[in-house]
């Protein structure tokens, strides 16, 4: 990370993930164009996370 002072710890990340009804994962496609993929998010503990997205659309 470029600015170490801006780094967040694992507890912060887990808190955010527990509060989020969904997340958006960003990618760059084969043509170099960015796109976001919204996913449903669930966990049965802090180790196993489950993601769900629509069957249609870009993956």
mmCIF file of the N, C-alpha and C atoms, coordinates in Angstrom:
data_MODEL
# 
_entry.id   MODEL 
# 
loop_
_atom_site.group_PDB 
_atom_site.id 
_atom_site.type_symbol 
_atom_site.label_atom_id 
_atom_site.label_alt_id 
_atom_site.label_comp_id 
_atom_site.label_asym_id 
_atom_site.label_entity_id 
_atom_site.label_seq_id 
_atom_site.pdbx_PDB_ins_code 
_atom_site.Cartn_x 
_atom_site.Cartn_y 
_atom_site.Cartn_z 
_atom_site.occupancy 
_atom_site.B_iso_or_equiv 
_atom_site.pdbx_formal_charge 
_atom_site.auth_seq_id 
_atom_site.auth_comp_id 
_atom_site.auth_asym_id 
_atom_site.auth_atom_id 
_atom_site.pdbx_PDB_model_num 
ATOM 1   N N  . UNK A 1 1  ? 0.836   -1.168  0.000   1.00 0.00 ? 1  UNK A N  1 
ATOM 2   C CA . UNK A 1 1  ? 0.000   0.000   0.000   1.00 0.00 ? 1  UNK A CA 1 
ATOM 3   C C  . UNK A 1 1  ? 0.883   1.233   0.000   1.00 0.00 ? 1  UNK A C  1 
ATOM 4   N N  . UNK A 1 2  ? 0.485   2.216   -0.795  1.00 0.00 ? 2  UNK A N  1 
ATOM 5   C CA . UNK A 1 2  ? 1.298   3.422   -0.931  1.00 0.00 ? 2  UNK A CA 1 
ATOM 6   C C  . UNK A 1 2  ? 1.330   4.244   0.345   1.00 0.00 ? 2  UNK A C  1 
ATOM 7   N N  . UNK A 1 3  ? 0.180   4.460   0.969   1.00 0.00 ? 3  UNK A N  1 
ATOM 8   C CA . UNK A 1 3  ? 0.129   5.254   2.202   1.00 0.00 ? 3  UNK A CA 1 
ATOM 9   C C  . UNK A 1 3  ? -0.266  4.337   3.354   1.00 0.00 ? 3  UNK A C  1 
ATOM 10  N N  . UNK A 1 4  ? 0.719   3.827   4.034   1.00 0.00 ? 4  UNK A N  1 
ATOM 11  C CA . UNK A 1 4  ? 0.500   2.886   5.127   1.00 0.00 ? 4  UNK A CA 1 
ATOM 12  C C  . UNK A 1 4  ? -0.422  3.455   6.198   1.00 0.00 ? 4  UNK A C  1 
ATOM 13  N N  . UNK A 1 5  ? -0.414  4.770   6.385   1.00 0.00 ? 5  UNK A N  1 
ATOM 14  C CA . UNK A 1 5  ? -1.262  5.390   7.406   1.00 0.00 ? 5  UNK A CA 1 
ATOM 15  C C  . UNK A 1 5  ? -2.751  5.250   7.086   1.00 0.00 ? 5  UNK A C  1 
ATOM 16  N N  . UNK A 1 6  ? -3.096  4.933   5.842   1.00 0.00 ? 6  UNK A N  1 
ATOM 17  C CA . UNK A 1 6  ? -4.500  4.765   5.449   1.00 0.00 ? 6  UNK A CA 1 
ATOM 18  C C  . UNK A 1 6  ? -4.962  3.308   5.495   1.00 0.00 ? 6  UNK A C  1 
ATOM 19  N N  . UNK A 1 7  ? -4.066  2.406   5.834   1.00 0.00 ? 7  UNK A N  1 
ATOM 20  C CA . UNK A 1 7  ? -4.413  0.986   5.887   1.00 0.00 ? 7  UNK A CA 1 
ATOM 21  C C  . UNK A 1 7  ? -5.420  0.733   7.003   1.00 0.00 ? 7  UNK A C  1 
ATOM 22  N N  . UNK A 1 8  ? -6.372  -0.157  6.739   1.00 0.00 ? 8  UNK A N  1 
ATOM 23  C CA . UNK A 1 8  ? -7.368  -0.543  7.734   1.00 0.00 ? 8  UNK A CA 1 
ATOM 24  C C  . UNK A 1 8  ? -7.099  -1.997  8.119   1.00 0.00 ? 8  UNK A C  1 
ATOM 25  N N  . UNK A 1 9  ? -7.432  -2.362  9.364   1.00 0.00 ? 9  UNK A N  1 
ATOM 26  C CA . UNK A 1 9  ? -7.164  -3.722  9.815   1.00 0.00 ? 9  UNK A CA 1 
ATOM 27  C C  . UNK A 1 9  ? -8.308  -4.676  9.453   1.00 0.00 ? 9  UNK A C  1 
ATOM 28  N N  . UNK A 1 10 ? -8.095  -5.955  9.706   1.00 0.00 ? 10 UNK A N  1 
ATOM 29  C CA . UNK A 1 10 ? -9.081  -6.988  9.359   1.00 0.00 ? 10 UNK A CA 1 
ATOM 30  C C  . UNK A 1 10 ? -10.392 -6.800  10.110  1.00 0.00 ? 10 UNK A C  1 
ATOM 31  N N  . UNK A 1 11 ? -10.339 -6.365  11.355  1.00 0.00 ? 11 UNK A N  1 
ATOM 32  C CA . UNK A 1 11 ? -11.565 -6.154  12.124  1.00 0.00 ? 11 UNK A CA 1 
ATOM 33  C C  . UNK A 1 11 ? -12.445 -5.100  11.461  1.00 0.00 ? 11 UNK A C  1 
ATOM 34  N N  . UNK A 1 12 ? -11.839 -4.038  10.955  1.00 0.00 ? 12 UNK A N  1 
ATOM 35  C CA . UNK A 1 12 ? -12.593 -2.997  10.255  1.00 0.00 ? 12 UNK A CA 1 
ATOM 36  C C  . UNK A 1 12 ? -13.260 -3.575  9.012   1.00 0.00 ? 12 UNK A C  1 
ATOM 37  N N  . UNK A 1 13 ? -12.515 -4.360  8.237   1.00 0.00 ? 13 UNK A N  1 
ATOM 38  C CA . UNK A 1 13 ? -13.060 -4.958  7.013   1.00 0.00 ? 13 UNK A CA 1 
ATOM 39  C C  . UNK A 1 13 ? -14.218 -5.895  7.332   1.00 0.00 ? 13 UNK A C  1 
ATOM 40  N N  . UNK A 1 14 ? -14.093 -6.714  8.370   1.00 0.00 ? 14 UNK A N  1 
ATOM 41  C CA . UNK A 1 14 ? -15.177 -7.623  8.746   1.00 0.00 ? 14 UNK A CA 1 
ATOM 42  C C  . UNK A 1 14 ? -16.414 -6.859  9.198   1.00 0.00 ? 14 UNK A C  1 
ATOM 43  N N  . UNK A 1 15 ? -16.237 -5.776  9.940   1.00 0.00 ? 15 UNK A N  1 
ATOM 44  C CA . UNK A 1 15 ? -17.369 -4.957  10.378  1.00 0.00 ? 15 UNK A CA 1 
ATOM 45  C C  . UNK A 1 15 ? -18.119 -4.388  9.176   1.00 0.00 ? 15 UNK A C  1 
ATOM 46  N N  . UNK A 1 16 ? -17.387 -3.879  8.208   1.00 0.00 ? 16 UNK A N  1 
ATOM 47  C CA . UNK A 1 16 ? -18.012 -3.336  6.998   1.00 0.00 ? 16 UNK A CA 1 
ATOM 48  C C  . UNK A 1 16 ? -18.765 -4.433  6.256   1.00 0.00 ? 16 UNK A C  1 
ATOM 49  N N  . UNK A 1 17 ? -18.157 -5.600  6.111   1.00 0.00 ? 17 UNK A N  1 
ATOM 50  C CA . UNK A 1 17 ? -18.795 -6.690  5.378   1.00 0.00 ? 17 UNK A CA 1 
ATOM 51  C C  . UNK A 1 17 ? -20.050 -7.200  6.082   1.00 0.00 ? 17 UNK A C  1 
ATOM 52  N N  . UNK A 1 18 ? -20.053 -7.217  7.412   1.00 0.00 ? 18 UNK A N  1 
ATOM 53  C CA . UNK A 1 18 ? -21.246 -7.644  8.155   1.00 0.00 ? 18 UNK A CA 1 
ATOM 54  C C  . UNK A 1 18 ? -22.394 -6.656  7.983   1.00 0.00 ? 18 UNK A C  1 
ATOM 55  N N  . UNK A 1 19 ? -22.095 -5.392  7.809   1.00 0.00 ? 19 UNK A N  1 
ATOM 56  C CA . UNK A 1 19 ? -23.129 -4.357  7.676   1.00 0.00 ? 19 UNK A CA 1 
ATOM 57  C C  . UNK A 1 19 ? -23.640 -4.205  6.249   1.00 0.00 ? 19 UNK A C  1 
ATOM 58  N N  . UNK A 1 20 ? -22.892 -4.674  5.270   1.00 0.00 ? 20 UNK A N  1 
ATOM 59  C CA . UNK A 1 20 ? -23.225 -4.432  3.862   1.00 0.00 ? 20 UNK A CA 1 
ATOM 60  C C  . UNK A 1 20 ? -24.297 -5.410  3.372   1.00 0.00 ? 20 UNK A C  1 
ATOM 61  N N  . UNK A 1 21 ? -25.419 -4.912  2.806   1.00 0.00 ? 21 UNK A N  1 
ATOM 62  C CA . UNK A 1 21 ? -26.416 -5.818  2.224   1.00 0.00 ? 21 UNK A CA 1 
ATOM 63  C C  . UNK A 1 21 ? -25.927 -6.405  0.899   1.00 0.00 ? 21 UNK A C  1 
ATOM 64  N N  . UNK A 1 22 ? -25.023 -5.721  0.249   1.00 0.00 ? 22 UNK A N  1 
ATOM 65  C CA . UNK A 1 22 ? -24.408 -6.203  -0.985  1.00 0.00 ? 22 UNK A CA 1 
ATOM 66  C C  . UNK A 1 22 ? -23.062 -5.514  -1.140  1.00 0.00 ? 22 UNK A C  1 
ATOM 67  N N  . UNK A 1 23 ? -22.244 -6.044  -2.033  1.00 0.00 ? 23 UNK A N  1 
ATOM 68  C CA . UNK A 1 23 ? -20.958 -5.425  -2.347  1.00 0.00 ? 23 UNK A CA 1 
ATOM 69  C C  . UNK A 1 23 ? -20.854 -5.283  -3.861  1.00 0.00 ? 23 UNK A C  1 
ATOM 70  N N  . UNK A 1 24 ? -19.966 -4.447  -4.308  1.00 0.00 ? 24 UNK A N  1 
ATOM 71  C CA . UNK A 1 24 ? -19.666 -4.321  -5.727  1.00 0.00 ? 24 UNK A CA 1 
ATOM 72  C C  . UNK A 1 24 ? -18.182 -4.613  -5.921  1.00 0.00 ? 24 UNK A C  1 
ATOM 73  N N  . UNK A 1 25 ? -17.907 -5.645  -6.698  1.00 0.00 ? 25 UNK A N  1 
ATOM 74  C CA . UNK A 1 25 ? -16.532 -6.023  -7.011  1.00 0.00 ? 25 UNK A CA 1 
ATOM 75  C C  . UNK A 1 25 ? -16.201 -5.435  -8.377  1.00 0.00 ? 25 UNK A C  1 
ATOM 76  N N  . UNK A 1 26 ? -15.097 -4.741  -8.473  1.00 0.00 ? 26 UNK A N  1 
ATOM 77  C CA . UNK A 1 26 ? -14.718 -4.084  -9.728  1.00 0.00 ? 26 UNK A CA 1 
ATOM 78  C C  . UNK A 1 26 ? -13.648 -4.885  -10.459 1.00 0.00 ? 26 UNK A C  1 
ATOM 79  N N  . UNK A 1 27 ? -13.788 -4.915  -11.772 1.00 0.00 ? 27 UNK A N  1 
ATOM 80  C CA . UNK A 1 27 ? -12.871 -5.645  -12.642 1.00 0.00 ? 27 UNK A CA 1 
ATOM 81  C C  . UNK A 1 27 ? -12.499 -4.771  -13.834 1.00 0.00 ? 27 UNK A C  1 
ATOM 82  N N  . UNK A 1 28 ? -11.550 -5.250  -14.606 1.00 0.00 ? 28 UNK A N  1 
ATOM 83  C CA . UNK A 1 28 ? -11.231 -4.667  -15.911 1.00 0.00 ? 28 UNK A CA 1 
ATOM 84  C C  . UNK A 1 28 ? -11.371 -5.802  -16.916 1.00 0.00 ? 28 UNK A C  1 
ATOM 85  N N  . UNK A 1 29 ? -12.179 -5.581  -17.971 1.00 0.00 ? 29 UNK A N  1 
ATOM 86  C CA . UNK A 1 29 ? -12.410 -6.646  -18.948 1.00 0.00 ? 29 UNK A CA 1 
ATOM 87  C C  . UNK A 1 29 ? -11.236 -6.785  -19.915 1.00 0.00 ? 29 UNK A C  1 
ATOM 88  N N  . UNK A 1 30 ? -11.392 -7.701  -20.869 1.00 0.00 ? 30 UNK A N  1 
ATOM 89  C CA . UNK A 1 30 ? -10.320 -7.998  -21.824 1.00 0.00 ? 30 UNK A CA 1 
ATOM 90  C C  . UNK A 1 30 ? -9.938  -6.793  -22.671 1.00 0.00 ? 30 UNK A C  1 
ATOM 91  N N  . UNK A 1 31 ? -10.877 -5.856  -22.841 1.00 0.00 ? 31 UNK A N  1 
ATOM 92  C CA . UNK A 1 31 ? -10.617 -4.654  -23.641 1.00 0.00 ? 31 UNK A CA 1 
ATOM 93  C C  . UNK A 1 31 ? -10.079 -3.498  -22.798 1.00 0.00 ? 31 UNK A C  1 
ATOM 94  N N  . UNK A 1 32 ? -9.857  -3.741  -21.512 1.00 0.00 ? 32 UNK A N  1 
ATOM 95  C CA . UNK A 1 32 ? -9.334  -2.713  -20.632 1.00 0.00 ? 32 UNK A CA 1 
ATOM 96  C C  . UNK A 1 32 ? -10.388 -1.787  -20.054 1.00 0.00 ? 32 UNK A C  1 
ATOM 97  N N  . UNK A 1 33 ? -11.673 -2.135  -20.221 1.00 0.00 ? 33 UNK A N  1 
ATOM 98  C CA . UNK A 1 33 ? -12.760 -1.296  -19.704 1.00 0.00 ? 33 UNK A CA 1 
ATOM 99  C C  . UNK A 1 33 ? -13.158 -1.767  -18.306 1.00 0.00 ? 33 UNK A C  1 
ATOM 100 N N  . UNK A 1 34 ? -13.275 -0.841  -17.366 1.00 0.00 ? 34 UNK A N  1 
ATOM 101 C CA . UNK A 1 34 ? -13.687 -1.225  -16.016 1.00 0.00 ? 34 UNK A CA 1 
ATOM 102 C C  . UNK A 1 34 ? -15.193 -1.484  -15.943 1.00 0.00 ? 34 UNK A C  1 
ATOM 103 N N  . UNK A 1 35 ? -15.581 -2.382  -15.048 1.00 0.00 ? 35 UNK A N  1 
ATOM 104 C CA . UNK A 1 35 ? -16.996 -2.610  -14.769 1.00 0.00 ? 35 UNK A CA 1 
ATOM 105 C C  . UNK A 1 35 ? -17.136 -3.133  -13.347 1.00 0.00 ? 35 UNK A C  1 
ATOM 106 N N  . UNK A 1 36 ? -18.309 -2.926  -12.759 1.00 0.00 ? 36 UNK A N  1 
ATOM 107 C CA . UNK A 1 36 ? -18.593 -3.379  -11.410 1.00 0.00 ? 36 UNK A CA 1 
ATOM 108 C C  . UNK A 1 36 ? -19.625 -4.489  -11.433 1.00 0.00 ? 36 UNK A C  1 
ATOM 109 N N  . UNK A 1 37 ? -19.473 -5.460  -10.553 1.00 0.00 ? 37 UNK A N  1 
ATOM 110 C CA . UNK A 1 37 ? -20.381 -6.591  -10.454 1.00 0.00 ? 37 UNK A CA 1 
ATOM 111 C C  . UNK A 1 37 ? -20.995 -6.597  -9.056  1.00 0.00 ? 37 UNK A C  1 
ATOM 112 N N  . UNK A 1 38 ? -22.297 -6.238  -8.928  1.00 0.00 ? 38 UNK A N  1 
ATOM 113 C CA . UNK A 1 38 ? -22.933 -6.260  -7.612  1.00 0.00 ? 38 UNK A CA 1 
ATOM 114 C C  . UNK A 1 38 ? -23.210 -7.696  -7.172  1.00 0.00 ? 38 UNK A C  1 
ATOM 115 N N  . UNK A 1 39 ? -22.912 -8.001  -5.924  1.00 0.00 ? 39 UNK A N  1 
ATOM 116 C CA . UNK A 1 39 ? -23.093 -9.340  -5.376  1.00 0.00 ? 39 UNK A CA 1 
ATOM 117 C C  . UNK A 1 39 ? -23.780 -9.268  -4.021  1.00 0.00 ? 39 UNK A C  1 
ATOM 118 N N  . UNK A 1 40 ? -24.674 -10.227 -3.746  1.00 0.00 ? 40 UNK A N  1 
ATOM 119 C CA . UNK A 1 40 ? -25.211 -10.400 -2.396  1.00 0.00 ? 40 UNK A CA 1 
ATOM 120 C C  . UNK A 1 40 ? -24.113 -11.042 -1.556  1.00 0.00 ? 40 UNK A C  1 
ATOM 121 N N  . UNK A 1 41 ? -24.104 -10.737 -0.275  1.00 0.00 ? 41 UNK A N  1 
ATOM 122 C CA . UNK A 1 41 ? -23.021 -11.161 0.606   1.00 0.00 ? 41 UNK A CA 1 
ATOM 123 C C  . UNK A 1 41 ? -23.608 -11.778 1.866   1.00 0.00 ? 41 UNK A C  1 
ATOM 124 N N  . UNK A 1 42 ? -23.078 -12.929 2.298   1.00 0.00 ? 42 UNK A N  1 
ATOM 125 C CA . UNK A 1 42 ? -23.521 -13.569 3.541   1.00 0.00 ? 42 UNK A CA 1 
ATOM 126 C C  . UNK A 1 42 ? -22.351 -14.335 4.147   1.00 0.00 ? 42 UNK A C  1 
ATOM 127 N N  . UNK A 1 43 ? -22.437 -14.564 5.456   1.00 0.00 ? 43 UNK A N  1 
ATOM 128 C CA . UNK A 1 43 ? -21.392 -15.307 6.154   1.00 0.00 ? 43 UNK A CA 1 
ATOM 129 C C  . UNK A 1 43 ? -22.017 -16.134 7.265   1.00 0.00 ? 43 UNK A C  1 
ATOM 130 N N  . UNK A 1 44 ? -21.480 -17.338 7.497   1.00 0.00 ? 44 UNK A N  1 
ATOM 131 C CA . UNK A 1 44 ? -21.914 -18.119 8.650   1.00 0.00 ? 44 UNK A CA 1 
ATOM 132 C C  . UNK A 1 44 ? -20.921 -17.972 9.801   1.00 0.00 ? 44 UNK A C  1 
ATOM 133 N N  . UNK A 1 45 ? -19.827 -17.326 9.543   1.00 0.00 ? 45 UNK A N  1 
ATOM 134 C CA . UNK A 1 45 ? -18.823 -16.974 10.546  1.00 0.00 ? 45 UNK A CA 1 
ATOM 135 C C  . UNK A 1 45 ? -17.897 -15.960 9.881   1.00 0.00 ? 45 UNK A C  1 
ATOM 136 N N  . UNK A 1 46 ? -16.776 -15.674 10.456  1.00 0.00 ? 46 UNK A N  1 
ATOM 137 C CA . UNK A 1 46 ? -15.866 -14.706 9.840   1.00 0.00 ? 46 UNK A CA 1 
ATOM 138 C C  . UNK A 1 46 ? -14.841 -15.366 8.926   1.00 0.00 ? 46 UNK A C  1 
ATOM 139 N N  . UNK A 1 47 ? -15.009 -16.659 8.652   1.00 0.00 ? 47 UNK A N  1 
ATOM 140 C CA . UNK A 1 47 ? -14.078 -17.373 7.791   1.00 0.00 ? 47 UNK A CA 1 
ATOM 141 C C  . UNK A 1 47 ? -14.717 -17.708 6.447   1.00 0.00 ? 47 UNK A C  1 
ATOM 142 N N  . UNK A 1 48 ? -15.965 -18.186 6.470   1.00 0.00 ? 48 UNK A N  1 
ATOM 143 C CA . UNK A 1 48 ? -16.667 -18.596 5.253   1.00 0.00 ? 48 UNK A CA 1 
ATOM 144 C C  . UNK A 1 48 ? -17.623 -17.509 4.798   1.00 0.00 ? 48 UNK A C  1 
ATOM 145 N N  . UNK A 1 49 ? -17.353 -16.975 3.616   1.00 0.00 ? 49 UNK A N  1 
ATOM 146 C CA . UNK A 1 49 ? -18.203 -15.931 3.032   1.00 0.00 ? 49 UNK A CA 1 
ATOM 147 C C  . UNK A 1 49 ? -18.818 -16.464 1.753   1.00 0.00 ? 49 UNK A C  1 
ATOM 148 N N  . UNK A 1 50 ? -20.076 -16.097 1.522   1.00 0.00 ? 50 UNK A N  1 
ATOM 149 C CA . UNK A 1 50 ? -20.820 -16.569 0.359   1.00 0.00 ? 50 UNK A CA 1 
ATOM 150 C C  . UNK A 1 50 ? -21.277 -15.370 -0.459  1.00 0.00 ? 50 UNK A C  1 
ATOM 151 N N  . UNK A 1 51 ? -21.108 -15.464 -1.766  1.00 0.00 ? 51 UNK A N  1 
ATOM 152 C CA . UNK A 1 51 ? -21.469 -14.390 -2.681  1.00 0.00 ? 51 UNK A CA 1 
ATOM 153 C C  . UNK A 1 51 ? -22.492 -14.913 -3.669  1.00 0.00 ? 51 UNK A C  1 
ATOM 154 N N  . UNK A 1 52 ? -23.439 -14.071 -4.026  1.00 0.00 ? 52 UNK A N  1 
ATOM 155 C CA . UNK A 1 52 ? -24.453 -14.460 -5.002  1.00 0.00 ? 52 UNK A CA 1 
ATOM 156 C C  . UNK A 1 52 ? -24.687 -13.303 -5.949  1.00 0.00 ? 52 UNK A C  1 
ATOM 157 N N  . UNK A 1 53 ? -24.763 -13.606 -7.216  1.00 0.00 ? 53 UNK A N  1 
ATOM 158 C CA . UNK A 1 53 ? -25.065 -12.599 -8.226  1.00 0.00 ? 53 UNK A CA 1 
ATOM 159 C C  . UNK A 1 53 ? -26.105 -13.148 -9.193  1.00 0.00 ? 53 UNK A C  1 
ATOM 160 N N  . UNK A 1 54 ? -26.578 -12.322 -10.089 1.00 0.00 ? 54 UNK A N  1 
ATOM 161 C CA . UNK A 1 54 ? -27.578 -12.737 -11.067 1.00 0.00 ? 54 UNK A CA 1 
ATOM 162 C C  . UNK A 1 54 ? -26.981 -13.728 -12.065 1.00 0.00 ? 54 UNK A C  1 
ATOM 163 N N  . UNK A 1 55 ? -27.829 -14.620 -12.587 1.00 0.00 ? 55 UNK A N  1 
ATOM 164 C CA . UNK A 1 55 ? -27.372 -15.570 -13.603 1.00 0.00 ? 55 UNK A CA 1 
ATOM 165 C C  . UNK A 1 55 ? -27.072 -14.873 -14.919 1.00 0.00 ? 55 UNK A C  1 
ATOM 166 N N  . UNK A 1 56 ? -27.838 -13.821 -15.227 1.00 0.00 ? 56 UNK A N  1 
ATOM 167 C CA . UNK A 1 56 ? -27.617 -13.085 -16.466 1.00 0.00 ? 56 UNK A CA 1 
ATOM 168 C C  . UNK A 1 56 ? -26.490 -12.073 -16.283 1.00 0.00 ? 56 UNK A C  1 
ATOM 169 N N  . UNK A 1 57 ? -26.014 -11.575 -17.398 1.00 0.00 ? 57 UNK A N  1 
ATOM 170 C CA . UNK A 1 57 ? -25.053 -10.476 -17.354 1.00 0.00 ? 57 UNK A CA 1 
ATOM 171 C C  . UNK A 1 57 ? -23.607 -10.924 -17.401 1.00 0.00 ? 57 UNK A C  1 
ATOM 172 N N  . UNK A 1 58 ? -22.752 -9.930  -17.390 1.00 0.00 ? 58 UNK A N  1 
ATOM 173 C CA . UNK A 1 58 ? -21.307 -10.127 -17.481 1.00 0.00 ? 58 UNK A CA 1 
ATOM 174 C C  . UNK A 1 58 ? -20.772 -10.667 -16.167 1.00 0.00 ? 58 UNK A C  1 
ATOM 175 N N  . UNK A 1 59 ? -19.862 -11.603 -16.246 1.00 0.00 ? 59 UNK A N  1 
ATOM 176 C CA . UNK A 1 59 ? -19.240 -12.166 -15.044 1.00 0.00 ? 59 UNK A CA 1 
ATOM 177 C C  . UNK A 1 59 ? -17.756 -11.932 -15.077 1.00 0.00 ? 59 UNK A C  1 
# 
